[in-house]
Amino acid sequence: MKASTERKIIRWMHIILGIPIVGYLYGPVSTIPVSSMIVRWIIFPLLVLSGLWLWKGHVVKKLFRKKPVHTLKVG
């Protein structure tokens, strides 16, 4: 997958996950126990992780990128 395509997918996921947060803050979602728990324990952490990935995902990718193995020649 190209980096631009990945960025677009993560960005749209981040925007869509933000909609229930707005409902939680300004709507009746906070009064419904099941919806409240879903927003608190599933949607909000995913929103934070997608935001962090958009911000610093390139650094994480660089850390996990395979490094070439250097061999020492003796002799």
PDB file of N, CA, C, O and CB in Angstrom:
ATOM      1  N   MET A   1       0.849  -1.171   0.000  1.00  0.00           N
ATOM      2  CA  MET A   1       0.000   0.000   0.000  1.00  0.00           C
ATOM      3  C   MET A   1       0.895   1.234   0.000  1.00  0.00           C
ATOM      4  O   MET A   1       1.882   1.305   0.731  1.00  0.00           O
ATOM      5  CB  MET A   1      -0.966  -0.002   1.221  1.00  0.00           C
ATOM      6  N   LYS A   2       0.535   2.184  -0.820  1.00  0.00           N
ATOM      7  CA  LYS A   2       1.296   3.416  -0.887  1.00  0.00           C
ATOM      8  C   LYS A   2       1.053   4.252   0.361  1.00  0.00           C
ATOM      9  O   LYS A   2       0.008   4.131   1.001  1.00  0.00           O
ATOM     10  CB  LYS A   2       0.931   4.207  -2.146  1.00  0.00           C
ATOM     11  N   ALA A   3       2.003   5.087   0.703  1.00  0.00           N
ATOM     12  CA  ALA A   3       1.909   5.913   1.910  1.00  0.00           C
ATOM     13  C   ALA A   3       0.740   6.891   1.829  1.00  0.00           C
ATOM     14  O   ALA A   3       0.085   7.153   2.838  1.00  0.00           O
ATOM     15  CB  ALA A   3       3.215   6.681   2.130  1.00  0.00           C
ATOM     16  N   SER A   4       0.473   7.426   0.657  1.00  0.00           N
ATOM     17  CA  SER A   4      -0.622   8.381   0.522  1.00  0.00           C
ATOM     18  C   SER A   4      -1.974   7.701   0.727  1.00  0.00           C
ATOM     19  O   SER A   4      -2.877   8.284   1.327  1.00  0.00           O
ATOM     20  CB  SER A   4      -0.575   9.055  -0.852  1.00  0.00           C
ATOM     21  N   THR A   5      -2.118   6.476   0.234  1.00  0.00           N
ATOM     22  CA  THR A   5      -3.365   5.728   0.418  1.00  0.00           C
ATOM     23  C   THR A   5      -3.566   5.387   1.887  1.00  0.00           C
ATOM     24  O   THR A   5      -4.674   5.504   2.411  1.00  0.00           O
ATOM     25  CB  THR A   5      -3.360   4.441  -0.432  1.00  0.00           C
ATOM     26  N   GLU A   6      -2.499   4.967   2.545  1.00  0.00           N
ATOM     27  CA  GLU A   6      -2.583   4.653   3.975  1.00  0.00           C
ATOM     28  C   GLU A   6      -2.986   5.893   4.775  1.00  0.00           C
ATOM     29  O   GLU A   6      -3.819   5.808   5.677  1.00  0.00           O
ATOM     30  CB  GLU A   6      -1.233   4.102   4.489  1.00  0.00           C
ATOM     31  N   ARG A   7      -2.399   7.037   4.445  1.00  0.00           N
ATOM     32  CA  ARG A   7      -2.714   8.282   5.136  1.00  0.00           C
ATOM     33  C   ARG A   7      -4.178   8.656   4.963  1.00  0.00           C
ATOM     34  O   ARG A   7      -4.833   9.088   5.912  1.00  0.00           O
ATOM     35  CB  ARG A   7      -1.825   9.409   4.629  1.00  0.00           C
ATOM     36  N   LYS A   8      -4.693   8.488   3.740  1.00  0.00           N
ATOM     37  CA  LYS A   8      -6.100   8.813   3.484  1.00  0.00           C
ATOM     38  C   LYS A   8      -7.026   7.913   4.283  1.00  0.00           C
ATOM     39  O   LYS A   8      -8.014   8.381   4.849  1.00  0.00           O
ATOM     40  CB  LYS A   8      -6.415   8.690   1.993  1.00  0.00           C
ATOM     41  N   ILE A   9      -6.712   6.622   4.332  1.00  0.00           N
ATOM     42  CA  ILE A   9      -7.557   5.678   5.078  1.00  0.00           C
ATOM     43  C   ILE A   9      -7.541   6.012   6.566  1.00  0.00           C
ATOM     44  O   ILE A   9      -8.594   6.065   7.201  1.00  0.00           O
ATOM     45  CB  ILE A   9      -7.082   4.222   4.852  1.00  0.00           C
ATOM     46  N   ILE A  10      -6.355   6.238   7.125  1.00  0.00           N
ATOM     47  CA  ILE A  10      -6.249   6.555   8.561  1.00  0.00           C
ATOM     48  C   ILE A  10      -6.928   7.889   8.857  1.00  0.00           C
ATOM     49  O   ILE A  10      -7.594   8.030   9.883  1.00  0.00           O
ATOM     50  CB  ILE A  10      -4.760   6.601   9.008  1.00  0.00           C
ATOM     51  N   ARG A  11      -6.765   8.865   7.970  1.00  0.00           N
ATOM     52  CA  ARG A  11      -7.382  10.178   8.190  1.00  0.00           C
ATOM     53  C   ARG A  11      -8.902  10.075   8.221  1.00  0.00           C
ATOM     54  O   ARG A  11      -9.547  10.660   9.091  1.00  0.00           O
ATOM     55  CB  ARG A  11      -6.947  11.165   7.098  1.00  0.00           C
ATOM     56  N   TRP A  12      -9.485   9.326   7.266  1.00  0.00           N
ATOM     57  CA  TRP A  12     -10.940   9.180   7.243  1.00  0.00           C
ATOM     58  C   TRP A  12     -11.444   8.368   8.435  1.00  0.00           C
ATOM     59  O   TRP A  12     -12.513   8.649   8.976  1.00  0.00           O
ATOM     60  CB  TRP A  12     -11.383   8.520   5.940  1.00  0.00           C
ATOM     61  N   MET A  13     -10.672   7.364   8.838  1.00  0.00           N
ATOM     62  CA  MET A  13     -11.046   6.607  10.026  1.00  0.00           C
ATOM     63  C   MET A  13     -11.045   7.526  11.249  1.00  0.00           C
ATOM     64  O   MET A  13     -11.931   7.434  12.098  1.00  0.00           O
ATOM     65  CB  MET A  13     -10.085   5.413  10.240  1.00  0.00           C
ATOM     66  N   HIS A  14     -10.061   8.400  11.336  1.00  0.00           N
ATOM     67  CA  HIS A  14      -9.953   9.350  12.444  1.00  0.00           C
ATOM     68  C   HIS A  14     -11.150  10.309  12.454  1.00  0.00           C
ATOM     69  O   HIS A  14     -11.710  10.594  13.512  1.00  0.00           O
ATOM     70  CB  HIS A  14      -8.632  10.144  12.345  1.00  0.00           C
ATOM     71  N   ILE A  15     -11.531  10.795  11.295  1.00  0.00           N
ATOM     72  CA  ILE A  15     -12.674  11.711  11.204  1.00  0.00           C
ATOM     73  C   ILE A  15     -13.969  11.003  11.575  1.00  0.00           C
ATOM     74  O   ILE A  15     -14.781  11.550  12.321  1.00  0.00           O
ATOM     75  CB  ILE A  15     -12.784  12.299   9.788  1.00  0.00           C
ATOM     76  N   ILE A  16     -14.170   9.797  11.065  1.00  0.00           N
ATOM     77  CA  ILE A  16     -15.405   9.062  11.347  1.00  0.00           C
ATOM     78  C   ILE A  16     -15.488   8.662  12.820  1.00  0.00           C
ATOM     79  O   ILE A  16     -16.570   8.687  13.406  1.00  0.00           O
ATOM     80  CB  ILE A  16     -15.496   7.813  10.458  1.00  0.00           C
ATOM     81  N   LEU A  17     -14.348   8.291  13.425  1.00  0.00           N
ATOM     82  CA  LEU A  17     -14.356   7.947  14.846  1.00  0.00           C
ATOM     83  C   LEU A  17     -14.608   9.169  15.734  1.00  0.00           C
ATOM     84  O   LEU A  17     -15.002   9.022  16.891  1.00  0.00           O
ATOM     85  CB  LEU A  17     -13.035   7.295  15.229  1.00  0.00           C
ATOM     86  N   GLY A  18     -14.387  10.356  15.207  1.00  0.00           N
ATOM     87  CA  GLY A  18     -14.644  11.570  15.979  1.00  0.00           C
ATOM     88  C   GLY A  18     -16.125  11.900  16.100  1.00  0.00           C
ATOM     89  O   GLY A  18     -16.514  12.640  17.003  1.00  0.00           O
ATOM     90  N   ILE A  19     -16.949  11.375  15.223  1.00  0.00           N
ATOM     91  CA  ILE A  19     -18.386  11.674  15.245  1.00  0.00           C
ATOM     92  C   ILE A  19     -19.054  11.177  16.532  1.00  0.00           C
ATOM     93  O   ILE A  19     -19.813  11.937  17.135  1.00  0.00           O
ATOM     94  CB  ILE A  19     -19.071  11.042  14.029  1.00  0.00           C
ATOM     95  N   PRO A  20     -18.808   9.933  16.985  1.00  0.00           N
ATOM     96  CA  PRO A  20     -19.422   9.516  18.253  1.00  0.00           C
ATOM     97  C   PRO A  20     -18.929  10.318  19.468  1.00  0.00           C
ATOM     98  O   PRO A  20     -19.653  10.453  20.454  1.00  0.00           O
ATOM     99  CB  PRO A  20     -19.150   8.047  18.483  1.00  0.00           C
ATOM    100  N   ILE A  21     -17.717  10.840  19.399  1.00  0.00           N
ATOM    101  CA  ILE A  21     -17.207  11.671  20.499  1.00  0.00           C
ATOM    102  C   ILE A  21     -18.044  12.943  20.603  1.00  0.00           C
ATOM    103  O   ILE A  21     -18.375  13.384  21.703  1.00  0.00           O
ATOM    104  CB  ILE A  21     -15.701  12.023  20.284  1.00  0.00           C
ATOM    105  N   VAL A  22     -18.381  13.523  19.469  1.00  0.00           N
ATOM    106  CA  VAL A  22     -19.238  14.716  19.463  1.00  0.00           C
ATOM    107  C   VAL A  22     -20.615  14.366  20.026  1.00  0.00           C
ATOM    108  O   VAL A  22     -21.187  15.139  20.795  1.00  0.00           O
ATOM    109  CB  VAL A  22     -19.370  15.297  18.024  1.00  0.00           C
ATOM    110  N   GLY A  23     -21.148  13.206  19.645  1.00  0.00           N
ATOM    111  CA  GLY A  23     -22.422  12.751  20.191  1.00  0.00           C
ATOM    112  C   GLY A  23     -22.352  12.509  21.680  1.00  0.00           C
ATOM    113  O   GLY A  23     -23.320  12.752  22.401  1.00  0.00           O
ATOM    114  N   TYR A  24     -21.213  12.030  22.144  1.00  0.00           N
ATOM    115  CA  TYR A  24     -21.032  11.799  23.576  1.00  0.00           C
ATOM    116  C   TYR A  24     -21.004  13.117  24.345  1.00  0.00           C
ATOM    117  O   TYR A  24     -21.574  13.227  25.430  1.00  0.00           O
ATOM    118  CB  TYR A  24     -19.741  11.013  23.831  1.00  0.00           C
ATOM    119  N   LEU A  25     -20.340  14.107  23.773  1.00  0.00           N
ATOM    120  CA  LEU A  25     -20.207  15.395  24.468  1.00  0.00           C
ATOM    121  C   LEU A  25     -21.479  16.238  24.408  1.00  0.00           C
ATOM    122  O   LEU A  25     -21.851  16.863  25.401  1.00  0.00           O
ATOM    123  CB  LEU A  25     -19.058  16.181  23.875  1.00  0.00           C
ATOM    124  N   TYR A  26     -22.146  16.262  23.261  1.00  0.00           N
ATOM    125  CA  TYR A  26     -23.265  17.178  23.066  1.00  0.00           C
ATOM    126  C   TYR A  26     -24.619  16.500  22.934  1.00  0.00           C
ATOM    127  O   TYR A  26     -25.642  17.185  22.901  1.00  0.00           O
ATOM    128  CB  TYR A  26     -23.021  17.996  21.863  1.00  0.00           C
ATOM    129  N   GLY A  27     -24.653  15.199  22.859  1.00  0.00           N
ATOM    130  CA  GLY A  27     -25.914  14.515  22.635  1.00  0.00           C
ATOM    131  C   GLY A  27     -26.289  13.580  23.770  1.00  0.00           C
ATOM    132  O   GLY A  27     -25.731  13.652  24.866  1.00  0.00           O
ATOM    133  N   PRO A  28     -27.231  12.712  23.496  1.00  0.00           N
ATOM    134  CA  PRO A  28     -27.725  11.814  24.533  1.00  0.00           C
ATOM    135  C   PRO A  28     -26.894  10.539  24.709  1.00  0.00           C
ATOM    136  O   PRO A  28     -27.278   9.661  25.481  1.00  0.00           O
ATOM    137  CB  PRO A  28     -29.134  11.440  24.224  1.00  0.00           C
ATOM    138  N   VAL A  29     -25.779  10.426  24.014  1.00  0.00           N
ATOM    139  CA  VAL A  29     -24.986   9.198  24.087  1.00  0.00           C
ATOM    140  C   VAL A  29     -24.462   8.967  25.499  1.00  0.00           C
ATOM    141  O   VAL A  29     -24.362   7.821  25.939  1.00  0.00           O
ATOM    142  CB  VAL A  29     -23.818   9.255  23.097  1.00  0.00           C
ATOM    143  N   SER A  30     -24.128  10.031  26.211  1.00  0.00           N
ATOM    144  CA  SER A  30     -23.571   9.864  27.551  1.00  0.00           C
ATOM    145  C   SER A  30     -24.591   9.334  28.545  1.00  0.00           C
ATOM    146  O   SER A  30     -24.209   8.850  29.610  1.00  0.00           O
ATOM    147  CB  SER A  30     -23.021  11.176  28.046  1.00  0.00           C
ATOM    148  N   THR A  31     -25.869   9.410  28.230  1.00  0.00           N
ATOM    149  CA  THR A  31     -26.890   8.900  29.145  1.00  0.00           C
ATOM    150  C   THR A  31     -27.247   7.445  28.876  1.00  0.00           C
ATOM    151  O   THR A  31     -27.931   6.826  29.691  1.00  0.00           O
ATOM    152  CB  THR A  31     -28.133   9.747  29.051  1.00  0.00           C
ATOM    153  N   ILE A  32     -26.808   6.891  27.772  1.00  0.00           N
ATOM    154  CA  ILE A  32     -27.064   5.491  27.434  1.00  0.00           C
ATOM    155  C   ILE A  32     -25.842   4.683  27.876  1.00  0.00           C
ATOM    156  O   ILE A  32     -24.755   4.877  27.332  1.00  0.00           O
ATOM    157  CB  ILE A  32     -27.350   5.307  25.886  1.00  0.00           C
ATOM    158  N   PRO A  33     -25.995   3.784  28.848  1.00  0.00           N
ATOM    159  CA  PRO A  33     -24.822   3.100  29.421  1.00  0.00           C
ATOM    160  C   PRO A  33     -23.983   2.309  28.415  1.00  0.00           C
ATOM    161  O   PRO A  33     -22.756   2.399  28.441  1.00  0.00           O
ATOM    162  CB  PRO A  33     -25.274   2.172  30.497  1.00  0.00           C
ATOM    163  N   VAL A  34     -24.613   1.543  27.538  1.00  0.00           N
ATOM    164  CA  VAL A  34     -23.845   0.725  26.590  1.00  0.00           C
ATOM    165  C   VAL A  34     -23.087   1.610  25.606  1.00  0.00           C
ATOM    166  O   VAL A  34     -21.908   1.376  25.338  1.00  0.00           O
ATOM    167  CB  VAL A  34     -24.777  -0.239  25.825  1.00  0.00           C
ATOM    168  N   SER A  35     -23.751   2.607  25.078  1.00  0.00           N
ATOM    169  CA  SER A  35     -23.097   3.524  24.132  1.00  0.00           C
ATOM    170  C   SER A  35     -21.976   4.291  24.810  1.00  0.00           C
ATOM    171  O   SER A  35     -20.926   4.529  24.212  1.00  0.00           O
ATOM    172  CB  SER A  35     -24.117   4.507  23.534  1.00  0.00           C
ATOM    173  N   SER A  36     -22.197   4.669  26.036  1.00  0.00           N
ATOM    174  CA  SER A  36     -21.185   5.395  26.786  1.00  0.00           C
ATOM    175  C   SER A  36     -19.923   4.549  26.964  1.00  0.00           C
ATOM    176  O   SER A  36     -18.810   5.045  26.789  1.00  0.00           O
ATOM    177  CB  SER A  36     -21.738   5.817  28.149  1.00  0.00           C
ATOM    178  N   MET A  37     -20.098   3.281  27.308  1.00  0.00           N
ATOM    179  CA  MET A  37     -18.939   2.398  27.483  1.00  0.00           C
ATOM    180  C   MET A  37     -18.216   2.160  26.151  1.00  0.00           C
ATOM    181  O   MET A  37     -16.987   2.099  26.120  1.00  0.00           O
ATOM    182  CB  MET A  37     -19.383   1.051  28.089  1.00  0.00           C
ATOM    183  N   ILE A  38     -18.962   2.027  25.061  1.00  0.00           N
ATOM    184  CA  ILE A  38     -18.339   1.830  23.747  1.00  0.00           C
ATOM    185  C   ILE A  38     -17.492   3.039  23.367  1.00  0.00           C
ATOM    186  O   ILE A  38     -16.375   2.897  22.870  1.00  0.00           O
ATOM    187  CB  ILE A  38     -19.412   1.574  22.669  1.00  0.00           C
ATOM    188  N   VAL A  39     -18.035   4.228  23.606  1.00  0.00           N
ATOM    189  CA  VAL A  39     -17.293   5.449  23.274  1.00  0.00           C
ATOM    190  C   VAL A  39     -16.057   5.570  24.160  1.00  0.00           C
ATOM    191  O   VAL A  39     -14.982   5.915  23.671  1.00  0.00           O
ATOM    192  CB  VAL A  39     -18.193   6.700  23.433  1.00  0.00           C
ATOM    193  N   ARG A  40     -16.193   5.294  25.441  1.00  0.00           N
ATOM    194  CA  ARG A  40     -15.070   5.456  26.367  1.00  0.00           C
ATOM    195  C   ARG A  40     -13.966   4.432  26.162  1.00  0.00           C
ATOM    196  O   ARG A  40     -12.788   4.790  26.193  1.00  0.00           O
ATOM    197  CB  ARG A  40     -15.563   5.370  27.779  1.00  0.00           C
ATOM    198  N   TRP A  41     -14.313   3.170  25.952  1.00  0.00           N
ATOM    199  CA  TRP A  41     -13.321   2.108  25.980  1.00  0.00           C
ATOM    200  C   TRP A  41     -12.919   1.578  24.620  1.00  0.00           C
ATOM    201  O   TRP A  41     -11.938   0.839  24.529  1.00  0.00           O
ATOM    202  CB  TRP A  41     -13.825   0.998  26.788  1.00  0.00           C
ATOM    203  N   ILE A  42     -13.634   1.924  23.554  1.00  0.00           N
ATOM    204  CA  ILE A  42     -13.267   1.437  22.219  1.00  0.00           C
ATOM    205  C   ILE A  42     -12.974   2.591  21.267  1.00  0.00           C
ATOM    206  O   ILE A  42     -11.888   2.667  20.692  1.00  0.00           O
ATOM    207  CB  ILE A  42     -14.385   0.562  21.646  1.00  0.00           C
ATOM    208  N   ILE A  43     -13.940   3.485  21.103  1.00  0.00           N
ATOM    209  CA  ILE A  43     -13.810   4.530  20.089  1.00  0.00           C
ATOM    210  C   ILE A  43     -12.751   5.563  20.454  1.00  0.00           C
ATOM    211  O   ILE A  43     -11.940   5.937  19.607  1.00  0.00           O
ATOM    212  CB  ILE A  43     -15.142   5.218  19.883  1.00  0.00           C
ATOM    213  N   PHE A  44     -12.744   6.031  21.703  1.00  0.00           N
ATOM    214  CA  PHE A  44     -11.766   7.049  22.088  1.00  0.00           C
ATOM    215  C   PHE A  44     -10.322   6.544  21.995  1.00  0.00           C
ATOM    216  O   PHE A  44      -9.472   7.258  21.462  1.00  0.00           O
ATOM    217  CB  PHE A  44     -12.050   7.524  23.503  1.00  0.00           C
ATOM    218  N   PRO A  45     -10.009   5.328  22.498  1.00  0.00           N
ATOM    219  CA  PRO A  45      -8.628   4.843  22.302  1.00  0.00           C
ATOM    220  C   PRO A  45      -8.244   4.672  20.833  1.00  0.00           C
ATOM    221  O   PRO A  45      -7.109   4.962  20.455  1.00  0.00           O
ATOM    222  CB  PRO A  45      -8.447   3.520  23.014  1.00  0.00           C
ATOM    223  N   LEU A  46      -9.180   4.203  19.998  1.00  0.00           N
ATOM    224  CA  LEU A  46      -8.883   4.097  18.566  1.00  0.00           C
ATOM    225  C   LEU A  46      -8.654   5.469  17.941  1.00  0.00           C
ATOM    226  O   LEU A  46      -7.803   5.619  17.065  1.00  0.00           O
ATOM    227  CB  LEU A  46     -10.023   3.379  17.839  1.00  0.00           C
ATOM    228  N   LEU A  47      -9.401   6.458  18.385  1.00  0.00           N
ATOM    229  CA  LEU A  47      -9.223   7.821  17.895  1.00  0.00           C
ATOM    230  C   LEU A  47      -7.842   8.357  18.281  1.00  0.00           C
ATOM    231  O   LEU A  47      -7.167   8.994  17.473  1.00  0.00           O
ATOM    232  CB  LEU A  47     -10.327   8.740  18.449  1.00  0.00           C
ATOM    233  N   VAL A  48      -7.438   8.096  19.503  1.00  0.00           N
ATOM    234  CA  VAL A  48      -6.114   8.542  19.959  1.00  0.00           C
ATOM    235  C   VAL A  48      -5.009   7.831  19.186  1.00  0.00           C
ATOM    236  O   VAL A  48      -4.048   8.465  18.750  1.00  0.00           O
ATOM    237  CB  VAL A  48      -5.947   8.289  21.471  1.00  0.00           C
ATOM    238  N   LEU A  49      -5.141   6.516  19.015  1.00  0.00           N
ATOM    239  CA  LEU A  49      -4.119   5.767  18.280  1.00  0.00           C
ATOM    240  C   LEU A  49      -4.024   6.198  16.818  1.00  0.00           C
ATOM    241  O   LEU A  49      -2.925   6.295  16.271  1.00  0.00           O
ATOM    242  CB  LEU A  49      -4.413   4.277  18.355  1.00  0.00           C
ATOM    243  N   SER A  50      -5.160   6.457  16.187  1.00  0.00           N
ATOM    244  CA  SER A  50      -5.106   6.895  14.789  1.00  0.00           C
ATOM    245  C   SER A  50      -4.490   8.286  14.686  1.00  0.00           C
ATOM    246  O   SER A  50      -3.771   8.571  13.729  1.00  0.00           O
ATOM    247  CB  SER A  50      -6.516   6.891  14.164  1.00  0.00           C
ATOM    248  N   GLY A  51      -4.759   9.146  15.646  1.00  0.00           N
ATOM    249  CA  GLY A  51      -4.136  10.466  15.644  1.00  0.00           C
ATOM    250  C   GLY A  51      -2.634  10.394  15.851  1.00  0.00           C
ATOM    251  O   GLY A  51      -1.872  11.099  15.190  1.00  0.00           O
ATOM    252  N   LEU A  52      -2.214   9.534  16.775  1.00  0.00           N
ATOM    253  CA  LEU A  52      -0.777   9.359  16.985  1.00  0.00           C
ATOM    254  C   LEU A  52      -0.103   8.760  15.758  1.00  0.00           C
ATOM    255  O   LEU A  52       1.019   9.131  15.414  1.00  0.00           O
ATOM    256  CB  LEU A  52      -0.523   8.474  18.202  1.00  0.00           C
ATOM    257  N   TRP A  53      -0.798   7.823  15.093  1.00  0.00           N
ATOM    258  CA  TRP A  53      -0.227   7.224  13.890  1.00  0.00           C
ATOM    259  C   TRP A  53      -0.089   8.267  12.777  1.00  0.00           C
ATOM    260  O   TRP A  53       0.907   8.276  12.053  1.00  0.00           O
ATOM    261  CB  TRP A  53      -1.098   6.047  13.413  1.00  0.00           C
ATOM    262  N   LEU A  54      -1.088   9.145  12.644  1.00  0.00           N
ATOM    263  CA  LEU A  54      -0.982  10.201  11.637  1.00  0.00           C
ATOM    264  C   LEU A  54       0.165  11.150  11.963  1.00  0.00           C
ATOM    265  O   LEU A  54       0.818  11.679  11.064  1.00  0.00           O
ATOM    266  CB  LEU A  54      -2.298  10.981  11.536  1.00  0.00           C
ATOM    267  N   TRP A  55       0.402  11.359  13.245  1.00  0.00           N
ATOM    268  CA  TRP A  55       1.425  12.311  13.669  1.00  0.00           C
ATOM    269  C   TRP A  55       2.821  11.702  13.613  1.00  0.00           C
ATOM    270  O   TRP A  55       3.729  12.300  13.036  1.00  0.00           O
ATOM    271  CB  TRP A  55       1.131  12.803  15.077  1.00  0.00           C
ATOM    272  N   LYS A  56       3.006  10.521  14.203  1.00  0.00           N
ATOM    273  CA  LYS A  56       4.333   9.927  14.331  1.00  0.00           C
ATOM    274  C   LYS A  56       4.457   8.531  13.755  1.00  0.00           C
ATOM    275  O   LYS A  56       5.348   7.781  14.155  1.00  0.00           O
ATOM    276  CB  LYS A  56       4.716   9.889  15.753  1.00  0.00           C
ATOM    277  N   GLY A  57       3.589   8.162  12.830  1.00  0.00           N
ATOM    278  CA  GLY A  57       3.644   6.826  12.247  1.00  0.00           C
ATOM    279  C   GLY A  57       4.916   6.561  11.480  1.00  0.00           C
ATOM    280  O   GLY A  57       5.402   5.431  11.453  1.00  0.00           O
ATOM    281  N   HIS A  58       5.466   7.591  10.855  1.00  0.00           N
ATOM    282  CA  HIS A  58       6.697   7.398  10.088  1.00  0.00           C
ATOM    283  C   HIS A  58       7.866   7.011  10.990  1.00  0.00           C
ATOM    284  O   HIS A  58       8.758   6.275  10.569  1.00  0.00           O
ATOM    285  CB  HIS A  58       7.038   8.667   9.311  1.00  0.00           C
ATOM    286  N   VAL A  59       7.864   7.507  12.229  1.00  0.00           N
ATOM    287  CA  VAL A  59       8.932   7.158  13.169  1.00  0.00           C
ATOM    288  C   VAL A  59       8.801   5.695  13.595  1.00  0.00           C
ATOM    289  O   VAL A  59       9.803   4.987  13.698  1.00  0.00           O
ATOM    290  CB  VAL A  59       8.893   8.088  14.410  1.00  0.00           C
ATOM    291  N   VAL A  60       7.578   5.244  13.840  1.00  0.00           N
ATOM    292  CA  VAL A  60       7.342   3.856  14.227  1.00  0.00           C
ATOM    293  C   VAL A  60       7.737   2.920  13.088  1.00  0.00           C
ATOM    294  O   VAL A  60       8.346   1.877  13.324  1.00  0.00           O
ATOM    295  CB  VAL A  60       5.861   3.640  14.613  1.00  0.00           C
ATOM    296  N   LYS A  61       7.397   3.286  11.867  1.00  0.00           N
ATOM    297  CA  LYS A  61       7.773   2.461  10.715  1.00  0.00           C
ATOM    298  C   LYS A  61       9.288   2.366  10.583  1.00  0.00           C
ATOM    299  O   LYS A  61       9.826   1.307  10.259  1.00  0.00           O
ATOM    300  CB  LYS A  61       7.169   3.033   9.424  1.00  0.00           C
ATOM    301  N   LYS A  62       9.969   3.475  10.836  1.00  0.00           N
ATOM    302  CA  LYS A  62      11.420   3.484  10.728  1.00  0.00           C
ATOM    303  C   LYS A  62      12.052   2.568  11.774  1.00  0.00           C
ATOM    304  O   LYS A  62      13.064   1.921  11.503  1.00  0.00           O
ATOM    305  CB  LYS A  62      11.954   4.909  10.878  1.00  0.00           C
ATOM    306  N   LEU A  63      11.460   2.510  12.971  1.00  0.00           N
ATOM    307  CA  LEU A  63      11.994   1.645  14.028  1.00  0.00           C
ATOM    308  C   LEU A  63      11.864   0.166  13.684  1.00  0.00           C
ATOM    309  O   LEU A  63      12.738  -0.629  14.031  1.00  0.00           O
ATOM    310  CB  LEU A  63      11.283   1.927  15.342  1.00  0.00           C
ATOM    311  N   PHE A  64      10.792  -0.208  13.011  1.00  0.00           N
ATOM    312  CA  PHE A  64      10.539  -1.603  12.700  1.00  0.00           C
ATOM    313  C   PHE A  64      11.034  -2.026  11.321  1.00  0.00           C
ATOM    314  O   PHE A  64      10.882  -3.185  10.934  1.00  0.00           O
ATOM    315  CB  PHE A  64       9.084  -1.875  12.805  1.00  0.00           C
ATOM    316  N   ARG A  65      11.621  -1.099  10.585  1.00  0.00           N
ATOM    317  CA  ARG A  65      12.147  -1.430   9.274  1.00  0.00           C
ATOM    318  C   ARG A  65      13.345  -2.362   9.424  1.00  0.00           C
ATOM    319  O   ARG A  65      14.160  -2.195  10.332  1.00  0.00           O
ATOM    320  CB  ARG A  65      12.538  -0.153   8.503  1.00  0.00           C
ATOM    321  N   LYS A  66      13.446  -3.328   8.545  1.00  0.00           N
ATOM    322  CA  LYS A  66      14.570  -4.265   8.635  1.00  0.00           C
ATOM    323  C   LYS A  66      15.866  -3.547   8.319  1.00  0.00           C
ATOM    324  O   LYS A  66      15.969  -2.784   7.359  1.00  0.00           O
ATOM    325  CB  LYS A  66      14.373  -5.461   7.678  1.00  0.00           C
ATOM    326  N   LYS A  67      16.847  -3.817   9.157  1.00  0.00           N
ATOM    327  CA  LYS A  67      18.168  -3.235   8.946  1.00  0.00           C
ATOM    328  C   LYS A  67      19.047  -4.287   8.289  1.00  0.00           C
ATOM    329  O   LYS A  67      18.938  -5.470   8.613  1.00  0.00           O
ATOM    330  CB  LYS A  67      18.794  -2.734  10.290  1.00  0.00           C
ATOM    331  N   PRO A  68      19.904  -3.884   7.385  1.00  0.00           N
ATOM    332  CA  PRO A  68      20.784  -4.870   6.742  1.00  0.00           C
ATOM    333  C   PRO A  68      21.762  -5.471   7.750  1.00  0.00           C
ATOM    334  O   PRO A  68      22.262  -4.778   8.636  1.00  0.00           O
ATOM    335  CB  PRO A  68      21.558  -4.221   5.578  1.00  0.00           C
ATOM    336  N   VAL A  69      22.022  -6.746   7.606  1.00  0.00           N
ATOM    337  CA  VAL A  69      22.948  -7.438   8.486  1.00  0.00           C
ATOM    338  C   VAL A  69      24.352  -7.317   7.896  1.00  0.00           C
ATOM    339  O   VAL A  69      24.588  -7.687   6.746  1.00  0.00           O
ATOM    340  CB  VAL A  69      22.539  -8.936   8.674  1.00  0.00           C
ATOM    341  N   HIS A  70      25.265  -6.801   8.687  1.00  0.00           N
ATOM    342  CA  HIS A  70      26.647  -6.649   8.247  1.00  0.00           C
ATOM    343  C   HIS A  70      27.452  -7.825   8.781  1.00  0.00           C
ATOM    344  O   HIS A  70      27.372  -8.166   9.961  1.00  0.00           O
ATOM    345  CB  HIS A  70      27.251  -5.289   8.725  1.00  0.00           C
ATOM    346  N   THR A  71      28.218  -8.431   7.906  1.00  0.00           N
ATOM    347  CA  THR A  71      29.066  -9.542   8.328  1.00  0.00           C
ATOM    348  C   THR A  71      30.507  -9.067   8.395  1.00  0.00           C
ATOM    349  O   THR A  71      30.960  -8.263   7.580  1.00  0.00           O
ATOM    350  CB  THR A  71      28.929 -10.751   7.364  1.00  0.00           C
ATOM    351  N   LEU A  72      31.199  -9.577   9.370  1.00  0.00           N
ATOM    352  CA  LEU A  72      32.611  -9.246   9.515  1.00  0.00           C
ATOM    353  C   LEU A  72      33.451 -10.326   8.836  1.00  0.00           C
ATOM    354  O   LEU A  72      33.227 -11.521   9.028  1.00  0.00           O
ATOM    355  CB  LEU A  72      32.997  -9.104  11.014  1.00  0.00           C
ATOM    356  N   LYS A  73      34.405  -9.887   8.054  1.00  0.00           N
ATOM    357  CA  LYS A  73      35.308 -10.833   7.404  1.00  0.00           C
ATOM    358  C   LYS A  73      36.588 -10.909   8.213  1.00  0.00           C
ATOM    359  O   LYS A  73      37.257  -9.902   8.444  1.00  0.00           O
ATOM    360  CB  LYS A  73      35.604 -10.419   5.933  1.00  0.00           C
ATOM    361  N   VAL A  74      36.907 -12.085   8.628  1.00  0.00           N
ATOM    362  CA  VAL A  74      38.130 -12.282   9.409  1.00  0.00           C
ATOM    363  C   VAL A  74      39.195 -12.839   8.482  1.00  0.00           C
ATOM    364  O   VAL A  74      38.968 -13.801   7.748  1.00  0.00           O
ATOM    365  CB  VAL A  74      37.888 -13.238  10.629  1.00  0.00           C
ATOM    366  N   GLY A  75      40.361 -12.212   8.534  1.00  0.00           N
ATOM    367  CA  GLY A  75      41.422 -12.800   7.731  1.00  0.00           C
ATOM    368  C   GLY A  75      42.251 -11.865   7.001  1.00  0.00           C
ATOM    369  O   GLY A  75      43.173 -12.277   6.296  1.00  0.00           O
TER     370      GLY A  75
END
